[in-house]
């Protein structure tokens, strides 16, 4: 999985809010995130990075670790283990 979504019908790319045009394309805001699609398919799902924990999606994430404000990254092994354990 990568940091983009591709509309295979139109060839449009959604670049994870890295381009100004990402905010203007209402098409992207009507599509479920991949974790929702996978959860609905009864798959075990983990997201290592999620920019916002207060999302209004259903189902909501069982575990969301917000961005760190202490200058450290999520490469911390302890945090990675918490995310992996949440999907078991």
N, C-alpha and C positions, 0 to 999 in steps of 0.2 A: 504494500500500500504506500502511496506517496502523498505529497502535500497538495495535490490538485484533484479536481473532479473534472471529468470530460463528458460533455454532452455529445455522444457519438453520432447523434442525428444531425447536429448543426456544426460540430467541430469546435464549439466554444469551450474555453477552459476557465475554470474557477480556480484562482491561484491562492486560495486561503487568505483572502483579504490582504494581499500584498500589492494589488494594483487598484488604482482609483476606480476603474470600471467594475471591480468586484462588488462595490457598494451599490452600484446602479442597476445591476442585473437582477430584477425581482424573480427571475426564473429559478435562481438558486435557493431562494428562501422558501420555496414551496416543496422542496425535496428533502426527504428524511436524511439525516446523517447516516453514514455507513454503519455505525454502531447500533442504530435503531433497526435498520434492515436486518442486521445479523441477529440481534436480540429477538426480533419477531420470528426469525427462522429457528429459534431455540439454540443458537450457537453460543458458545462460551466466549465472552467478549472482554477485552481489556484495552484501554486507551492509555498510553503512556503520557500524552500531553493533551490537555484540554484547556483552552484559554479562559473559560468561564464556568464556574460550578453552578451558578444560579440560572440554569437553563429552564425553559418552559417546554420541555419535550416529554413525551410519554412513550415508553417508559423512561424515567430519568436515570442517570448513572447511579449504580449502587454505591460506588466510591468515586469521589472526585477530589483530586489533590490539586488545589489552586496553585497558580504560579508563585514561586518563592520570592519573597522580598528581602531575603538576607544575602543575596548575591551568589548563592549556591545554585547548582543545577539539579535537575531530576536524574542525573546520572548516578546519584547516590544509590548504592546497592540496596539499602534498607527500604527506600521508597519504591524501587522497582519490585522488590519482594512483596510489598503490601499490595501493589496493583495486581501482580500475578496471583497471589493468594485469593484475592477477591473474585476471581473467575472460576475457582474450583467448586 
